[in-house]
Amino acid sequence: MSDTPGGASPNPLLDPPPFHQMLLDYGERPYWSPDGKRIAFVESNYGDICEIDMETRKVRNLTKHLGDHHSFLRVLFLPNGDYLLIGPKEFKNRDISRHVESELWIMDKDAKRPPKPLGRRIYEGCGVSTIANRITYALSSRTTPELGGTDRWEAHVTEIVYDENGPRLGEDRVIYRTQGGYRCEPQDFRHNDKEVIMAEYYNSHRTHPDHWRCTVKGVHLDTLEVRVYIDEPTTHNECEGIFPDGEHICLESSCDYENFFPPIDLWKLKLDGTGRRVRMTRLIDSPPWRASNSNISPDGKWMAFMINQYDSEPGYGMGLGLFDVEAWEKSAYAQQWETPQERAMARNSAQPKT
């Protein structure tokens, strides 16, 4: 993966910027184990689940010889060490298999038995508690026709229960509903599972691109109060990986450009409602490469992330990187905070006077 067709810039992780390093030249959607010693990832789009030992850097394919199902899109860890997988039973096409038939699975922590389907189709990704076998995710009218209509969405919190038959879905609660072009995707818990942090997209083909945006919101699980943490016009701001302090989260942001789909970089967002963020990755300097799908290590010292290119399908990986959060936080770069309002003012002041 040293270069790309059409004269594009070489993979920036071959000669990485400060604080960056290459982890693998393939793979997608990395996720740290609870002990911080391994990173699980999807080997390739709609493929097997692998993990890398962070001490030896040896990679092990976990699902290759387990069962009949090998078409996964995501992997996460439950706090008990079991793997939570997301994907369809079989690949049909990129729309149906991702947006209609993708479902939840659990695989034992030793990866000795085939993944077990939990019988729940979901929309896109999932958030996992660090203190209980508890998950949060979304349903859509397409995954769950019982919701009615064609454009309805629900966010849920569900307990994972273990009994003599193994893991199953337990107590379930709807925490948020939306429709009219808005799509919610829960990402993380924080504050001892008192709040769910989620992305909410508004960029369907039925809405004008001038109105497209992705915001970061929180739902308080006791009151169901909704709080907005960043809302920036025509900007993709998607939360991707909470920090151990619960006060910050990684942010995929297209804020360097004034429309929704250009390059994205990874930022650190303060979850206090101010919209304050500070840039972490610098793949913006190496077009057409971009960084996304980040996850912070349990000790907060490292960030794993995925790279791909501007025209890549969301979630399609072309390699995995590591970012040294601990070293970066000691640098001047980590002090360069901004808000969307400050960025807008800077843009306006840079416009030529007429």
C-alpha positions in Angstrom: 0.0 0.0 0.0 2.9 2.3 -0.7 1.1 4.4 -3.2 -2.2 4.8 -4.9 -3.5 5.0 -8.5 -3.6 8.3 -10.4 -0.6 9.9 -8.7 -2.2 10.3 -5.3 0.0 10.9 -2.3 1.7 7.8 -0.7 0.2 6.4 2.4 1.1 9.1 5.0 1.7 6.5 7.7 4.8 5.3 5.7 6.4 8.6 6.7 4.1 9.7 9.5 3.6 13.1 11.0 4.5 13.6 14.7 2.7 11.3 17.1 1.4 9.0 14.3 2.6 5.5 13.4 1.4 2.7 11.2 -0.1 -0.3 13.0 -1.1 -2.3 9.9 -1.3 -1.7 6.2 -4.8 -3.3 6.0 -7.9 -3.6 8.3 -10.7 -1.4 9.5 -12.6 -0.3 12.6 -10.1 -1.0 15.4 -11.3 -1.5 19.0 -9.2 -1.9 22.2 -9.6 -4.8 24.5 -10.6 -4.0 28.1 -7.1 -4.7 29.4 -5.5 -2.5 26.6 -3.3 -5.3 25.4 -5.0 -6.1 22.2 -6.8 -4.4 19.4 -9.6 -6.2 17.6 -10.5 -5.2 14.0 -12.2 -6.3 10.8 -9.7 -7.9 8.4 -11.5 -6.5 5.3 -14.9 -5.1 4.5 -17.5 -7.9 5.1 -14.8 -10.2 6.3 -13.4 -12.0 9.4 -12.5 -10.6 12.8 -8.9 -10.4 13.8 -6.9 -9.0 16.7 -3.3 -7.8 17.1 -1.3 -8.3 20.3 0.2 -4.9 21.1 3.3 -6.3 22.7 4.3 -8.7 20.0 2.4 -7.1 17.1 1.3 -10.6 16.0 -2.1 -10.8 14.3 -4.6 -13.6 14.9 -7.7 -14.3 12.8 -10.4 -15.1 15.3 -13.3 -16.2 13.1 -11.7 -17.8 10.0 -12.2 -21.4 11.3 -15.3 -20.7 13.5 -18.7 -21.5 12.0 -20.3 -20.5 8.7 -20.5 -16.7 9.1 -17.6 -14.5 8.0 -19.2 -11.3 6.9 -18.6 -8.8 9.6 -18.5 -5.0 9.6 -17.6 -4.2 13.3 -16.2 -5.7 16.4 -16.2 -4.4 20.0 -15.5 -5.8 23.4 -17.9 -6.3 26.3 -16.4 -5.6 29.7 -16.4 -9.3 30.5 -14.0 -9.8 27.6 -16.4 -11.3 25.1 -16.5 -10.0 21.6 -19.6 -8.1 20.3 -19.7 -8.4 16.5 -21.9 -6.6 13.9 -22.7 -7.8 10.4 -25.1 -9.7 8.2 -25.4 -13.5 8.1 -24.3 -13.3 4.5 -23.2 -10.6 2.1 -25.8 -9.8 -0.5 -25.0 -6.2 -1.5 -23.7 -3.1 0.2 -27.1 -1.6 0.8 -29.1 -4.5 2.1 -26.2 -6.2 4.0 -25.3 -3.0 5.8 -28.5 -1.1 6.3 -31.1 -3.8 6.5 -29.6 -7.2 7.5 -26.7 -6.2 9.8 -27.2 -7.8 13.2 -25.6 -8.3 16.6 -23.5 -11.4 17.5 -21.5 -12.4 20.6 -18.3 -14.6 20.5 -16.7 -15.9 23.7 -13.6 -14.2 24.9 -11.4 -17.2 24.0 -12.8 -17.3 20.5 -13.3 -21.0 20.7 -17.0 -21.2 19.6 -18.7 -19.7 16.6 -20.3 -16.3 17.0 -23.8 -16.5 18.3 -26.5 -14.3 16.7 -28.6 -12.3 19.3 -31.6 -12.0 17.0 -31.5 -8.2 16.7 -30.8 -6.3 13.5 -29.5 -2.8 14.1 -28.6 0.4 12.2 -24.8 0.9 11.8 -22.7 0.8 15.0 -23.1 0.2 18.7 -21.8 1.6 22.0 -20.6 -0.7 24.9 -20.5 0.1 28.6 -17.2 -0.4 30.4 -18.9 -1.2 33.7 -21.7 -3.6 32.8 -22.6 -6.0 29.9 -24.8 -3.2 28.5 -25.0 -1.9 24.9 -26.7 1.0 23.1 -27.6 1.0 19.4 -30.2 2.2 16.9 -33.0 0.7 14.9 -34.5 2.0 11.7 -37.7 1.5 9.7 -35.6 -0.7 7.4 -34.0 -2.9 10.1 -37.3 -3.1 12.0 -40.4 -2.7 9.9 -42.5 -2.8 13.1 -41.5 0.9 13.7 -43.7 1.8 10.8 -43.2 4.3 8.1 -40.0 4.5 6.0 -38.1 7.1 8.0 -38.2 6.3 11.7 -35.3 5.7 14.1 -35.0 4.6 17.7 -32.0 4.5 20.1 -32.0 1.7 22.6 -30.1 0.6 25.7 -30.1 -3.1 26.3 -28.6 -5.5 28.9 -26.7 -8.6 27.8 -27.8 -11.5 30.0 -26.0 -14.8 30.4 -27.8 -18.0 31.4 -27.4 -21.8 30.8 -28.0 -21.2 27.1 -25.3 -18.5 26.8 -25.7 -14.8 26.1 -29.0 -13.2 25.1 -30.7 -9.8 25.0 -32.3 -8.8 28.3 -34.0 -5.7 29.6 -34.4 -3.2 26.8 -35.3 0.5 26.9 -36.0 3.1 24.1 -34.1 6.3 25.0 -34.7 8.4 21.8 -36.9 8.6 18.7 -36.5 10.7 15.6 -37.8 10.9 12.0 -38.0 13.4 9.2 -34.6 12.8 7.8 -32.7 12.7 11.1 -30.8 9.4 11.9 -29.4 8.7 15.3 -26.4 6.4 16.0 -25.5 5.9 19.7 -21.7 5.6 20.2 -20.7 5.6 23.9 -21.8 5.7 27.5 -20.3 8.1 30.0 -20.7 9.1 33.7 -21.2 5.6 35.0 -23.7 4.9 32.2 -25.9 7.9 33.1 -25.6 9.3 29.6 -25.4 8.0 26.0 -23.4 10.0 23.5 -24.7 9.7 19.9 -24.2 11.1 16.5 -27.3 12.4 14.6 -27.1 12.7 10.8 -29.2 14.9 8.6 -27.9 14.3 5.0 -30.5 12.3 3.1 -31.0 12.6 -0.6 -34.3 14.3 0.1 -32.7 17.3 1.9 -30.7 20.1 0.2 -26.9 19.8 0.8 -26.9 23.3 2.2 -28.7 21.8 5.2 -26.7 18.7 5.7 -24.9 18.2 9.0 -23.9 15.6 11.6 -24.2 16.7 15.2 -23.1 15.2 18.6 -25.8 14.8 21.2 -26.2 13.2 24.6 -29.3 11.5 26.2 -29.5 11.5 30.0 -30.8 8.0 30.8 -32.7 9.1 34.0 -34.6 12.0 32.5 -34.2 11.4 28.7 -33.1 15.0 28.4 -31.2 15.7 25.2 -28.2 17.9 25.1 -26.3 19.2 22.0 -22.5 19.1 22.2 -21.6 20.4 18.7 -23.9 21.5 15.9 -22.1 23.2 12.9 -23.7 24.0 9.6 -22.9 21.8 6.6 -20.3 19.9 8.7 -19.8 16.2 9.4 -19.1 16.1 13.1 -19.4 12.4 14.2 -18.3 11.2 17.7 -16.0 8.2 17.5 -14.4 6.9 20.7 -14.8 8.4 24.2 -11.8 9.2 26.5 -11.5 7.5 29.9 -12.3 10.8 31.7 -15.8 10.8 30.1 -15.3 14.6 29.5 -14.0 14.3 25.9 -14.6 12.2 22.8 -12.9 11.7 19.5 -14.6 13.6 16.6 -14.5 12.9 12.9 -14.8 16.4 11.5 -15.0 17.9 8.0 -14.7 21.5 9.5 -11.7 22.3 7.3 -14.1 22.7 4.4 -17.4 24.4 4.0 -19.4 21.4 2.9 -20.3 18.0 4.2 -18.3 15.4 2.3 -14.7 16.7 1.9 -11.7 15.3 3.9 -12.2 14.5 7.6 -9.6 14.6 10.3 -9.8 13.4 14.0 -10.3 16.0 16.7 -10.8 15.9 20.5 -14.2 17.4 21.5 -15.0 18.6 25.0 -18.4 17.4 26.1 -19.6 20.5 27.8 -21.8 22.1 25.2 -19.2 24.7 24.1 -18.2 22.8 20.9 -14.5 23.3 21.9 -12.3 20.9 19.9 -8.6 20.5 19.1 -7.1 18.7 16.1 -5.3 15.4 16.7 -4.5 13.7 13.4 -2.9 15.5 10.4 -3.9 13.3 7.4 -5.6 16.4 6.1 -2.1 17.4 4.8 -1.9 14.2 2.6 -4.7 14.2 0.1 -6.6 12.0 -0.7 -6.1 10.3 2.7 -8.2 10.7 5.7 -8.4 9.4 9.3 -11.6 8.0 10.9 -13.1 5.3 13.1 -11.0 6.0 16.2 -11.0 4.3 19.6 -9.1 5.4 22.7 -7.1 2.9 24.8 -8.5 2.2 28.3 -5.6 4.1 29.9 -6.1 7.1 27.5 -2.5 7.0 26.2 -3.2 5.8 22.7 -5.7 6.2 19.9 -6.2 3.5 17.3 -7.7 4.7 14.0 -8.5 3.7 10.4 -7.3 5.3 7.2 -8.9 5.4 3.8 -9.4 7.9 1.0 -11.9 10.6 0.1 -13.9 8.4 -2.3 -13.9 5.3 0.0 -17.2 4.0 1.2 -17.7 4.9 4.9 -16.2 2.2 7.0 -14.0 0.8 4.2 -10.5 0.5 5.6 -7.1 0.7 4.0 -5.0 0.3 7.1 -4.8 1.0 10.8 -2.8 3.7 12.6 -1.8 4.5 16.2 -1.7 8.0 17.7 0.4 8.8 20.8 -2.1 10.7 22.8 0.2 11.0 25.9 3.0 12.6 23.9 0.6 14.8 21.9 -1.0 16.1 25.1 2.3 17.5 26.2 2.8 19.4 23.0 1.7 22.8 21.9 -0.6 21.2 19.3 -2.9 20.0 22.1 -3.4 23.5 23.3 -4.8 24.8 20.0 -8.5 24.6 20.9 -11.2 26.3 18.9 -15.0 26.5 18.6 -17.2 26.4 15.5 -18.0 30.1 16.2 -14.3 31.0 16.2 -13.7 29.1 13.0 -16.7 30.8 11.3 -15.4 34.2 12.4 -12.0 33.5 11.0 -13.4 32.4 7.7 -15.6 35.6 7.5 -12.6 37.8 8.3 -10.6 36.1 5.5 -13.2 36.7 2.9 -12.3 39.5 0.4 -14.1 42.7 1.0 -16.5 43.8 -1.8 
